[in-house]
Amino acid sequence: MIAQHLLKGRKGERIACMLLMKQGIDILARRYRGRSGELDIIAYEGETLVFIEVKTRSTADFGEPWQFVDWRKQQILRHAADDFIADHDLGQYTYRFDIVSVLGDEATLFRNAF
């Protein structure tokens, strides 16, 4: 049986993917595990490679979901992105980091979040 918080996270990723596709962003991969950490969604927008962290919360009682992507988490994501780029020989692409904040069933995209 899968833990509740994992189910909530997967639902948040599905909501995030729907939002991204509606905005014309092409999903390349989900749940990539590199040596340095995990990337929730990897996508292309035009000629830009986009690494997307999805944060899901049921309520904003303790803050907005995007607020939980702190400096330490950003460093993990940067290293995991470096792993992905090296593993797939994608060094020629520009890239950025976005956050999709999922609150309940509503999602908000923050481009160039860090």
Secondary structure, 3 states (H helix, E strand, C coil): CCCHHHHHHHHHHHHHHHHHHHCCCEEEEEEEECCCCEEEEEEEECCEEEEEEEEEECCCCCCCHHHHCCHHHHHHHHHHHHHHHHHCCCCCCEEEEEEEEEECCEEEEECCCC
